[in-house]
Amino acid sequence: MGWNKKYVSKYIAALLTILLVSCSISYKLEGGSINYDLTKTIHISDFPNRTPFYSQLSAMFNLALRKRFIEQTRLKEASSNADIEIEGEINNFDVANMAVKSDAYASQARLTISVHVQYTNNKETGKNVDQTFSANRDFPSTQSIDDVQDQLVPQIISDLIDQIYNSTVANW
């Protein structure tokens, strides 16, 4: 045969190298829909907890929301007259029984937290969001909310922050 294994393997290696070098996929998830030529500043108001439950909820949520927008965008915080303004409130902290067993007792309970958000883009029309976001976690009904809330609330806050970020600046 005219083809030597040595030359075939070199040919395949060279072809693969060219293919890998010439094909590249580039994507960016940071502040996907923000026009940084127009939009430079952000103001995030404190979100009060309008529920009588979990006193540290507001502080935890506010810190996580600020952290996400400051770390994942190029926006600078402003105390007033910001290009983007975010405000709202935590308006629901609810525990409900979910899965009912054959003996008519619930085997699962669900903690749901809801946040109403008003996102205003003062630089670009049509980008405003006025929406309520909710997230939840299930837990065994044999446990009380006091036993599980310290574990579940940070997870729910993370989900809420993802939803808010994706609906406002990531445009997902």
C-alpha contacts under 8 A as a table, 3 or more apart, distances in Angstrom:
res1	aa1	res2	aa2	distance
1	M	4	N	7.42
3	W	7	Y	6.95
3	W	8	V	6.81
4	N	7	Y	5.38
4	N	8	V	6.32
5	K	8	V	5.10
5	K	9	S	6.12
6	K	9	S	5.44
6	K	10	K	6.31
7	Y	10	K	5.09
7	Y	11	Y	6.02
8	V	11	Y	5.03
8	V	12	I	6.16
9	S	12	I	5.12
9	S	13	A	6.06
10	K	13	A	5.08
10	K	14	A	6.08
11	Y	14	A	5.19
11	Y	15	L	6.12
12	I	15	L	5.04
12	I	16	L	6.09
13	A	16	L	5.17
13	A	17	T	6.13
14	A	17	T	5.08
14	A	18	I	6.22
15	L	18	I	5.22
15	L	19	L	6.14
16	L	19	L	4.98
16	L	20	L	6.06
17	T	20	L	5.20
17	T	21	V	6.07
18	I	21	V	5.22
18	I	22	S	5.99
19	L	22	S	5.34
19	L	23	C	6.12
20	L	23	C	5.43
20	L	24	S	7.38
21	V	24	S	7.11
28	K	32	G	7.02
29	L	32	G	5.65
29	L	170	A	7.15
30	E	72	Q	5.24
30	E	73	T	5.69
30	E	170	A	7.43
31	G	34	I	5.60
31	G	72	Q	6.37
31	G	73	T	4.95
31	G	74	R	7.70
31	G	169	V	5.47
31	G	170	A	5.54
32	G	169	V	6.06
32	G	170	A	4.54
32	G	171	N	6.85
33	S	169	V	5.32
33	S	170	A	5.61
33	S	171	N	6.17
34	I	39	T	6.89
34	I	169	V	6.09
34	I	170	A	7.97
35	N	38	L	5.67
35	N	39	T	5.83
36	Y	39	T	4.82
36	Y	40	K	6.02
36	Y	74	R	7.70
37	D	40	K	7.52
38	L	123	K	6.41
39	T	75	L	7.49
39	T	83	D	5.63
39	T	84	I	7.43
39	T	123	K	6.42
40	K	74	R	7.35
40	K	75	L	5.11
40	K	76	K	6.33
40	K	83	D	6.44
41	T	75	L	4.97
41	T	76	K	4.68
41	T	77	E	5.64
41	T	78	A	5.92
41	T	82	A	5.14
41	T	83	D	5.16
41	T	84	I	6.37
42	I	75	L	6.07
42	I	76	K	6.02
42	I	77	E	4.99
42	I	78	A	5.73
42	I	82	A	5.08
42	I	83	D	5.82
42	I	84	I	4.65
42	I	85	E	5.77
42	I	86	I	7.81
43	H	77	E	5.70
43	H	78	A	5.30
43	H	79	S	6.05
43	H	80	S	6.77
43	H	82	A	5.65
43	H	83	D	7.93
43	H	84	I	6.33
43	H	85	E	4.86
43	H	86	I	6.30
44	I	66	R	6.82
44	I	77	E	7.94
44	I	85	E	5.95
44	I	86	I	4.77
44	I	87	E	6.09
45	S	85	E	7.76
45	S	86	I	6.21
45	S	87	E	5.02
45	S	88	G	7.52
46	D	58	S	7.80
46	D	62	N	6.01
46	D	87	E	6.97
46	D	88	G	7.69
47	F	58	S	6.21
47	F	61	F	7.69
47	F	62	N	6.35
47	F	87	E	6.53
47	F	88	G	5.33
47	F	89	E	4.51
47	F	90	I	6.34
48	P	58	S	5.70
48	P	88	G	7.63
48	P	89	E	5.13
48	P	90	I	6.07
49	N	52	P	7.65
49	N	55	S	7.81
49	N	57	L	6.81
49	N	58	S	5.29
49	N	89	E	6.21
49	N	90	I	4.73
49	N	91	N	6.62
50	R	89	E	6.80
50	R	90	I	5.77
50	R	91	N	5.24
50	R	92	N	7.48
51	T	90	I	7.22
51	T	91	N	6.12
51	T	92	N	6.17
51	T	93	F	6.37
52	P	55	S	7.56
53	F	93	F	6.80
54	Y	57	L	5.60
55	S	58	S	7.15
56	Q	59	A	5.51
56	Q	60	M	6.21
57	L	60	M	5.25
57	L	61	F	6.03
57	L	153	V	7.69
58	S	61	F	5.20
58	S	62	N	6.02
58	S	90	I	7.35
59	A	62	N	5.23
59	A	63	L	6.16
60	M	63	L	5.38
60	M	64	A	6.26
60	M	154	P	7.76
60	M	157	I	7.93
61	F	64	A	5.21
61	F	65	L	6.10
61	F	157	I	6.14
62	N	65	L	5.20
62	N	66	R	6.20
63	L	66	R	5.35
63	L	67	K	6.04
64	A	67	K	5.09
64	A	68	R	6.21
64	A	157	I	7.64
64	A	158	S	7.56
64	A	161	I	7.19
65	L	68	R	5.35
65	L	69	F	6.48
65	L	161	I	5.99
66	R	69	F	5.40
66	R	70	I	5.99
67	K	70	I	5.33
67	K	71	E	5.77
68	R	71	E	5.38
68	R	72	Q	5.76
68	R	161	I	7.54
68	R	165	Y	7.77
69	F	72	Q	5.45
69	F	73	T	5.74
69	F	75	L	7.57
69	F	165	Y	7.52
70	I	73	T	5.68
70	I	74	R	6.94
70	I	75	L	6.32
70	I	76	K	6.95
70	I	77	E	7.51
71	E	74	R	7.67
77	E	82	A	7.91
78	A	81	N	7.29
78	A	82	A	5.73
79	S	82	A	7.30
82	A	85	E	6.22
82	A	122	N	7.64
83	D	121	N	6.09
83	D	122	N	5.07
83	D	123	K	5.92
84	I	119	Y	7.25
84	I	120	T	5.63
84	I	121	N	4.54
84	I	122	N	5.89
84	I	123	K	7.67
85	E	118	Q	7.98
85	E	119	Y	5.84
85	E	120	T	5.11
85	E	121	N	6.58
85	E	122	N	7.77
86	I	117	V	6.99
86	I	118	Q	5.76
86	I	119	Y	4.59
86	I	120	T	6.40
87	E	117	V	5.88
87	E	118	Q	5.30
87	E	119	Y	6.65
88	G	115	V	7.17
88	G	116	H	5.33
88	G	117	V	4.52
88	G	118	Q	5.77
89	E	115	V	5.73
89	E	116	H	5.45
89	E	117	V	6.88
90	I	113	I	7.61
90	I	114	S	6.04
90	I	115	V	4.35
90	I	116	H	6.38
91	N	113	I	7.74
91	N	114	S	5.78
91	N	115	V	5.64
91	N	116	H	6.76
92	N	112	T	7.31
92	N	113	I	5.22
92	N	114	S	4.80
92	N	115	V	6.99
93	F	111	L	7.16
93	F	112	T	5.78
93	F	113	I	4.60
93	F	114	S	6.76
94	D	110	R	7.88
94	D	111	L	5.65
94	D	112	T	5.16
94	D	113	I	6.47
95	V	109	A	6.71
95	V	110	R	5.47
95	V	111	L	4.55
95	V	112	T	6.43
95	V	145	I	7.68
96	A	109	A	5.50
96	A	110	R	5.25
96	A	111	L	6.70
97	N	100	V	7.82
97	N	106	A	5.81
97	N	107	S	7.82
97	N	108	Q	6.09
97	N	109	A	4.26
97	N	110	R	6.29
97	N	141	S	7.33
98	M	106	A	6.22
98	M	107	S	7.25
98	M	108	Q	5.23
98	M	109	A	5.15
98	M	110	R	6.49
99	A	106	A	5.37
99	A	107	S	5.43
99	A	108	Q	5.12
99	A	109	A	7.34
100	V	103	D	7.85
100	V	104	A	5.74
100	V	105	Y	5.44
100	V	106	A	4.13
100	V	107	S	5.77
100	V	108	Q	7.43
101	K	104	A	5.41
101	K	105	Y	5.55
101	K	106	A	5.91
101	K	107	S	6.13
102	S	105	Y	7.43
106	A	109	A	7.17
106	A	141	S	6.40
107	S	140	P	6.02
107	S	141	S	5.27
107	S	142	T	7.31
108	Q	138	D	6.48
108	Q	139	F	5.69
108	Q	140	P	4.62
108	Q	141	S	4.73
109	A	138	D	5.57
109	A	139	F	5.39
109	A	140	P	6.03
109	A	141	S	5.10
110	R	136	N	6.54
110	R	137	R	5.62
110	R	138	D	4.27
110	R	139	F	6.22
111	L	136	N	5.36
111	L	137	R	5.45
111	L	138	D	6.31
111	L	139	F	7.87
111	L	152	L	7.94
112	T	134	S	6.77
112	T	135	A	5.71
112	T	136	N	4.20
112	T	137	R	6.76
112	T	156	I	7.93
113	I	134	S	5.66
113	I	135	A	5.75
113	I	136	N	6.34
113	I	156	I	7.15
114	S	132	T	6.63
114	S	133	F	5.51
114	S	134	S	4.20
114	S	135	A	6.64
115	V	132	T	5.49
115	V	133	F	5.30
115	V	134	S	6.43
115	V	160	L	7.77
116	H	130	D	7.52
116	H	131	Q	5.78
116	H	132	T	4.10
116	H	133	F	6.30
117	V	129	V	7.41
117	V	130	D	5.73
117	V	131	Q	5.49
117	V	132	T	6.04
117	V	133	F	7.59
117	V	164	I	7.84
118	Q	128	N	7.62
118	Q	129	V	5.79
118	Q	130	D	4.48
118	Q	131	Q	6.71
119	Y	128	N	5.43
119	Y	129	V	4.90
119	Y	130	D	6.27
119	Y	168	T	7.06
120	T	127	K	7.29
120	T	128	N	4.75
120	T	129	V	6.69
121	N	124	E	5.78
121	N	125	T	7.03
121	N	127	K	6.00
121	N	128	N	5.70
122	N	125	T	7.30
124	E	127	K	6.24
125	T	128	N	7.29
127	K	168	T	7.55
128	N	168	T	7.65
129	V	167	S	7.75
129	V	168	T	6.68
133	F	160	L	6.52
133	F	163	Q	7.05
133	F	164	I	7.25
134	S	160	L	6.56
135	A	156	I	5.68
135	A	157	I	7.84
135	A	159	D	6.27
135	A	160	L	6.04
136	N	156	I	5.92
137	R	152	L	6.57
137	R	155	Q	7.97
137	R	156	I	6.85
139	F	143	Q	7.44
139	F	148	V	7.63
140	P	143	Q	5.78
141	S	144	S	6.96
143	Q	147	D	6.23
143	Q	148	V	7.14
144	S	147	D	5.25
144	S	148	V	6.78
145	I	148	V	5.29
145	I	149	Q	5.58
146	D	149	Q	5.71
146	D	150	D	7.74
147	D	150	D	7.46
148	V	151	Q	5.49
148	V	152	L	6.11
149	Q	152	L	4.94
149	Q	153	V	5.50
150	D	153	V	5.87
150	D	154	P	7.24
151	Q	154	P	6.47
151	Q	155	Q	7.23
152	L	155	Q	5.28
152	L	156	I	6.23
153	V	156	I	5.08
153	V	157	I	6.05
154	P	157	I	5.02
154	P	158	S	6.16
155	Q	158	S	5.15
155	Q	159	D	6.44
156	I	159	D	5.08
156	I	160	L	6.20
157	I	160	L	5.01
157	I	161	I	6.11
158	S	161	I	5.19
158	S	162	D	6.24
159	D	162	D	5.11
159	D	163	Q	6.28
160	L	163	Q	5.11
160	L	164	I	6.17
161	I	164	I	5.11
161	I	165	Y	5.98
162	D	165	Y	5.25
162	D	166	N	5.95
163	Q	166	N	5.22
163	Q	167	S	6.02
164	I	167	S	5.21
164	I	168	T	6.12
165	Y	168	T	5.34
165	Y	169	V	5.81
165	Y	170	A	6.20
166	N	169	V	6.08
166	N	170	A	4.50
166	N	171	N	5.59
166	N	172	W	5.24
167	S	170	A	6.39
167	S	171	N	5.40
167	S	172	W	6.05
168	T	171	N	6.01
